[in-house]
Amino acid sequence: MPRFVFCDFPLGNPCGKPFDAAMQRDIVGLGLELLASATAPRTTVVAPYAWPEETWKEKCFTAERPFLDEESTAKWLARKQAYRDLKAAGNV
């Protein structure tokens, strides 16, 4: 990627918290400034914001998947196994 604005936010929230228009404008502005000013490939800017609740990482990066109910977890594991089977067969 030639230019990149890094925001350590949960997936689906690349520009900040919902309804925080000021933060979202600032992050989009960082991206636009980077597009205009980057002089080399792989230029990265780290946004000066942090997600207020750090617990999102604990929920996303665990084996338990506490945000899924039993049925959703079973479907997720089945899709994961189906992908592994396709990959083992050389179809992915």
Secondary structure, 3 states (H helix, E strand, C coil): CCEEEECCCCCCCCCCCCCCHHHHHHHHHHHHHHHHHCCCCCEEEECCCCCCCCHHHHHHCCCCCCCCCHHHHHHHHHHHHHHHHHHHCCCC
